[in-house]
Amino acid sequence: MSKMHPSSSTSPSPPPIVALHHPSPSIP
């Protein structure tokens, strides 16, 4: 179970989701 915890944390899924939520400043 310990291995599953870090896997989710290092997953590149969270970063992209946050970027999509901040498209307002990027778009004029």
PDBQT receptor file of N, H, CA, C and O in Angstrom, charges set to zero:
ATOM      1  N   MET A   1       0.834  -1.210   0.000  1.00  0.00    +0.000 N 
ATOM      2  CA  MET A   1       0.000   0.000   0.000  1.00  0.00    +0.000 C 
ATOM      3  C   MET A   1       0.867   1.257   0.000  1.00  0.00    +0.000 C 
ATOM      4  O   MET A   1       0.489   2.303  -0.528  1.00  0.00    +0.000 OA
ATOM      5  N   SER A   2       2.021   1.118   0.600  1.00  0.00    +0.000 N 
ATOM      6  H   SER A   2       2.328   0.269   1.029  1.00  0.00    +0.000 HD
ATOM      7  CA  SER A   2       2.939   2.267   0.687  1.00  0.00    +0.000 C 
ATOM      8  C   SER A   2       3.364   2.711  -0.717  1.00  0.00    +0.000 C 
ATOM      9  O   SER A   2       3.540   3.898  -0.989  1.00  0.00    +0.000 OA
ATOM     10  N   LYS A   3       3.520   1.723  -1.590  1.00  0.00    +0.000 N 
ATOM     11  H   LYS A   3       3.376   0.759  -1.368  1.00  0.00    +0.000 HD
ATOM     12  CA  LYS A   3       3.979   2.034  -2.959  1.00  0.00    +0.000 C 
ATOM     13  C   LYS A   3       2.873   2.751  -3.743  1.00  0.00    +0.000 C 
ATOM     14  O   LYS A   3       3.146   3.578  -4.612  1.00  0.00    +0.000 OA
ATOM     15  N   MET A   4       1.646   2.424  -3.423  1.00  0.00    +0.000 N 
ATOM     16  H   MET A   4       1.423   1.752  -2.717  1.00  0.00    +0.000 HD
ATOM     17  CA  MET A   4       0.515   3.028  -4.150  1.00  0.00    +0.000 C 
ATOM     18  C   MET A   4       0.361   4.516  -3.783  1.00  0.00    +0.000 C 
ATOM     19  O   MET A   4      -0.061   5.329  -4.606  1.00  0.00    +0.000 OA
ATOM     20  N   HIS A   5       0.702   4.844  -2.564  1.00  0.00    +0.000 N 
ATOM     21  H   HIS A   5       1.045   4.184  -1.895  1.00  0.00    +0.000 HD
ATOM     22  CA  HIS A   5       0.560   6.229  -2.091  1.00  0.00    +0.000 C 
ATOM     23  C   HIS A   5       1.438   7.196  -2.897  1.00  0.00    +0.000 C 
ATOM     24  O   HIS A   5       0.951   8.194  -3.428  1.00  0.00    +0.000 OA
ATOM     25  N   PRO A   6       2.732   6.886  -2.979  1.00  0.00    +0.000 N 
ATOM     26  CA  PRO A   6       3.682   7.754  -3.697  1.00  0.00    +0.000 C 
ATOM     27  C   PRO A   6       3.362   7.796  -5.191  1.00  0.00    +0.000 C 
ATOM     28  O   PRO A   6       3.569   8.815  -5.850  1.00  0.00    +0.000 OA
ATOM     29  N   SER A   7       2.861   6.696  -5.710  1.00  0.00    +0.000 N 
ATOM     30  H   SER A   7       2.693   5.868  -5.174  1.00  0.00    +0.000 HD
ATOM     31  CA  SER A   7       2.540   6.604  -7.144  1.00  0.00    +0.000 C 
ATOM     32  C   SER A   7       1.526   7.689  -7.523  1.00  0.00    +0.000 C 
ATOM     33  O   SER A   7       1.657   8.353  -8.551  1.00  0.00    +0.000 OA
ATOM     34  N   SER A   8       0.533   7.845  -6.682  1.00  0.00    +0.000 N 
ATOM     35  H   SER A   8       0.426   7.305  -5.847  1.00  0.00    +0.000 HD
ATOM     36  CA  SER A   8      -0.532   8.815  -6.955  1.00  0.00    +0.000 C 
ATOM     37  C   SER A   8       0.005  10.249  -6.812  1.00  0.00    +0.000 C 
ATOM     38  O   SER A   8      -0.410  11.163  -7.525  1.00  0.00    +0.000 OA
ATOM     39  N   SER A   9       0.931  10.407  -5.877  1.00  0.00    +0.000 N 
ATOM     40  H   SER A   9       1.267   9.664  -5.298  1.00  0.00    +0.000 HD
ATOM     41  CA  SER A   9       1.495  11.744  -5.614  1.00  0.00    +0.000 C 
ATOM     42  C   SER A   9       2.383  12.189  -6.778  1.00  0.00    +0.000 C 
ATOM     43  O   SER A   9       2.366  13.352  -7.180  1.00  0.00    +0.000 OA
ATOM     44  N   THR A  10       3.157  11.242  -7.310  1.00  0.00    +0.000 N 
ATOM     45  H   THR A  10       3.171  10.297  -6.983  1.00  0.00    +0.000 HD
ATOM     46  CA  THR A  10       4.098  11.577  -8.385  1.00  0.00    +0.000 C 
ATOM     47  C   THR A  10       3.371  11.566  -9.738  1.00  0.00    +0.000 C 
ATOM     48  O   THR A  10       3.939  11.946 -10.762  1.00  0.00    +0.000 OA
ATOM     49  N   SER A  11       2.125  11.129  -9.723  1.00  0.00    +0.000 N 
ATOM     50  H   SER A  11       1.664  10.820  -8.891  1.00  0.00    +0.000 HD
ATOM     51  CA  SER A  11       1.362  11.064 -10.983  1.00  0.00    +0.000 C 
ATOM     52  C   SER A  11       1.296  12.453 -11.638  1.00  0.00    +0.000 C 
ATOM     53  O   SER A  11       1.106  13.462 -10.960  1.00  0.00    +0.000 OA
ATOM     54  N   PRO A  12       1.456  12.484 -12.958  1.00  0.00    +0.000 N 
ATOM     55  CA  PRO A  12       1.427  13.752 -13.693  1.00  0.00    +0.000 C 
ATOM     56  C   PRO A  12      -0.003  14.199 -13.979  1.00  0.00    +0.000 C 
ATOM     57  O   PRO A  12      -0.231  15.118 -14.766  1.00  0.00    +0.000 OA
ATOM     58  N   SER A  13      -0.946  13.552 -13.341  1.00  0.00    +0.000 N 
ATOM     59  H   SER A  13      -0.761  12.806 -12.702  1.00  0.00    +0.000 HD
ATOM     60  CA  SER A  13      -2.357  13.887 -13.577  1.00  0.00    +0.000 C 
ATOM     61  C   SER A  13      -2.766  15.182 -12.858  1.00  0.00    +0.000 C 
ATOM     62  O   SER A  13      -3.443  16.021 -13.451  1.00  0.00    +0.000 OA
ATOM     63  N   PRO A  14      -2.369  15.352 -11.606  1.00  0.00    +0.000 N 
ATOM     64  CA  PRO A  14      -2.728  16.540 -10.822  1.00  0.00    +0.000 C 
ATOM     65  C   PRO A  14      -2.225  17.839 -11.447  1.00  0.00    +0.000 C 
ATOM     66  O   PRO A  14      -2.996  18.794 -11.539  1.00  0.00    +0.000 OA
ATOM     67  N   PRO A  15      -0.983  17.916 -11.874  1.00  0.00    +0.000 N 
ATOM     68  CA  PRO A  15      -0.419  19.137 -12.453  1.00  0.00    +0.000 C 
ATOM     69  C   PRO A  15      -1.216  19.653 -13.644  1.00  0.00    +0.000 C 
ATOM     70  O   PRO A  15      -1.580  20.829 -13.664  1.00  0.00    +0.000 OA
ATOM     71  N   PRO A  16      -1.496  18.819 -14.630  1.00  0.00    +0.000 N 
ATOM     72  CA  PRO A  16      -2.240  19.220 -15.824  1.00  0.00    +0.000 C 
ATOM     73  C   PRO A  16      -3.633  19.740 -15.482  1.00  0.00    +0.000 C 
ATOM     74  O   PRO A  16      -4.116  20.696 -16.088  1.00  0.00    +0.000 OA
ATOM     75  N   ILE A  17      -4.268  19.103 -14.509  1.00  0.00    +0.000 N 
ATOM     76  H   ILE A  17      -3.875  18.327 -14.016  1.00  0.00    +0.000 HD
ATOM     77  CA  ILE A  17      -5.625  19.508 -14.120  1.00  0.00    +0.000 C 
ATOM     78  C   ILE A  17      -5.617  20.953 -13.600  1.00  0.00    +0.000 C 
ATOM     79  O   ILE A  17      -6.518  21.736 -13.900  1.00  0.00    +0.000 OA
ATOM     80  N   VAL A  18      -4.601  21.286 -12.828  1.00  0.00    +0.000 N 
ATOM     81  H   VAL A  18      -3.869  20.649 -12.585  1.00  0.00    +0.000 HD
ATOM     82  CA  VAL A  18      -4.503  22.637 -12.250  1.00  0.00    +0.000 C 
ATOM     83  C   VAL A  18      -4.263  23.663 -13.359  1.00  0.00    +0.000 C 
ATOM     84  O   VAL A  18      -4.796  24.772 -13.321  1.00  0.00    +0.000 OA
ATOM     85  N   ALA A  19      -3.460  23.277 -14.338  1.00  0.00    +0.000 N 
ATOM     86  H   ALA A  19      -3.028  22.376 -14.369  1.00  0.00    +0.000 HD
ATOM     87  CA  ALA A  19      -3.134  24.181 -15.451  1.00  0.00    +0.000 C 
ATOM     88  C   ALA A  19      -4.401  24.490 -16.247  1.00  0.00    +0.000 C 
ATOM     89  O   ALA A  19      -4.601  25.610 -16.717  1.00  0.00    +0.000 OA
ATOM     90  N   LEU A  20      -5.241  23.486 -16.385  1.00  0.00    +0.000 N 
ATOM     91  H   LEU A  20      -5.079  22.576 -16.003  1.00  0.00    +0.000 HD
ATOM     92  CA  LEU A  20      -6.482  23.669 -17.162  1.00  0.00    +0.000 C 
ATOM     93  C   LEU A  20      -7.437  24.611 -16.427  1.00  0.00    +0.000 C 
ATOM     94  O   LEU A  20      -8.253  25.307 -17.031  1.00  0.00    +0.000 OA
ATOM     95  N   HIS A  21      -7.302  24.604 -15.114  1.00  0.00    +0.000 N 
ATOM     96  H   HIS A  21      -6.639  24.038 -14.623  1.00  0.00    +0.000 HD
ATOM     97  CA  HIS A  21      -8.188  25.454 -14.301  1.00  0.00    +0.000 C 
ATOM     98  C   HIS A  21      -7.730  26.912 -14.329  1.00  0.00    +0.000 C 
ATOM     99  O   HIS A  21      -8.479  27.817 -13.960  1.00  0.00    +0.000 OA
ATOM    100  N   HIS A  22      -6.486  27.126 -14.774  1.00  0.00    +0.000 N 
ATOM    101  H   HIS A  22      -5.878  26.391 -15.074  1.00  0.00    +0.000 HD
ATOM    102  CA  HIS A  22      -5.938  28.494 -14.808  1.00  0.00    +0.000 C 
ATOM    103  C   HIS A  22      -5.708  28.996 -16.241  1.00  0.00    +0.000 C 
ATOM    104  O   HIS A  22      -4.684  29.613 -16.536  1.00  0.00    +0.000 OA
ATOM    105  N   PRO A  23      -6.665  28.725 -17.114  1.00  0.00    +0.000 N 
ATOM    106  CA  PRO A  23      -6.526  29.155 -18.512  1.00  0.00    +0.000 C 
ATOM    107  C   PRO A  23      -7.008  30.597 -18.681  1.00  0.00    +0.000 C 
ATOM    108  O   PRO A  23      -6.772  31.224 -19.714  1.00  0.00    +0.000 OA
ATOM    109  N   SER A  24      -7.667  31.101 -17.680  1.00  0.00    +0.000 N 
ATOM    110  H   SER A  24      -7.859  30.592 -16.840  1.00  0.00    +0.000 HD
ATOM    111  CA  SER A  24      -8.210  32.467 -17.730  1.00  0.00    +0.000 C 
ATOM    112  C   SER A  24      -7.105  33.505 -17.963  1.00  0.00    +0.000 C 
ATOM    113  O   SER A  24      -7.192  34.308 -18.891  1.00  0.00    +0.000 OA
ATOM    114  N   PRO A  25      -6.062  33.486 -17.115  1.00  0.00    +0.000 N 
ATOM    115  CA  PRO A  25      -4.956  34.455 -17.226  1.00  0.00    +0.000 C 
ATOM    116  C   PRO A  25      -4.206  34.281 -18.549  1.00  0.00    +0.000 C 
ATOM    117  O   PRO A  25      -3.700  35.248 -19.118  1.00  0.00    +0.000 OA
ATOM    118  N   SER A  26      -4.144  33.042 -19.027  1.00  0.00    +0.000 N 
ATOM    119  H   SER A  26      -4.555  32.257 -18.564  1.00  0.00    +0.000 HD
ATOM    120  CA  SER A  26      -3.410  32.758 -20.265  1.00  0.00    +0.000 C 
ATOM    121  C   SER A  26      -4.189  33.314 -21.465  1.00  0.00    +0.000 C 
ATOM    122  O   SER A  26      -3.610  33.854 -22.407  1.00  0.00    +0.000 OA
ATOM    123  N   ILE A  27      -5.507  33.167 -21.402  1.00  0.00    +0.000 N 
ATOM    124  H   ILE A  27      -5.978  32.728 -20.637  1.00  0.00    +0.000 HD
ATOM    125  CA  ILE A  27      -6.358  33.641 -22.513  1.00  0.00    +0.000 C 
ATOM    126  C   ILE A  27      -6.741  35.114 -22.299  1.00  0.00    +0.000 C 
ATOM    127  O   ILE A  27      -7.150  35.496 -21.203  1.00  0.00    +0.000 OA
ATOM    128  N   PRO A  28      -6.612  35.912 -23.314  1.00  0.00    +0.000 N 
ATOM    129  CA  PRO A  28      -6.915  37.348 -23.225  1.00  0.00    +0.000 C 
ATOM    130  C   PRO A  28      -8.392  37.623 -22.983  1.00  0.00    +0.000 C 
ATOM    131  O   PRO A  28      -8.797  38.781 -22.885  1.00  0.00    +0.000 OA
TER     132      PRO A  28
